[in-house]
Amino acid sequence: MSIVRRLGDPPKLRGSQTMETCPDIFELSDGTFAVMGTEATADLDSLLPPDAARADYERIVIISRETLLRAKRDIPDA
């Protein structure tokens, strides 16, 4: 598996000065997506709605609204 492309703008175009703590979204070679964000499992796990479940190996991460909105144009419809 490899990273095929970034979705949205690079962190520098989103205003990152240090490029050290920047959320990002990547499309992978197998068609899945990887999200890099702030780990928030402990804070949000108990707040998940009743119809949501998280496996032990899954984590909840937070990305900024701007990161997702800028990625929208690159997310395929199908």
Phi, psi and omega in degrees: 000143178215164176278124181271315182195160173273143173260127181090193184274152175293158183308322181300322179285344176266008174099007179291129178270325186257339183062016183266330184228069187241122174295152182204158177230132182231143171269136182259162185297339179267007178092355177274176181235145175246135180243129176251121182205192180276125180295125184222023184302312183299323182282328189251345185305314182287349181263357179299144178295159183304332182268012177249140179224147180235126177288159181302330182272357180264150178232150174266126178237154179250133170237156181289155176301318180300320179300313181291318180296322179287337178278340186308319182296337182262355181276122182294150177286334180217000000 
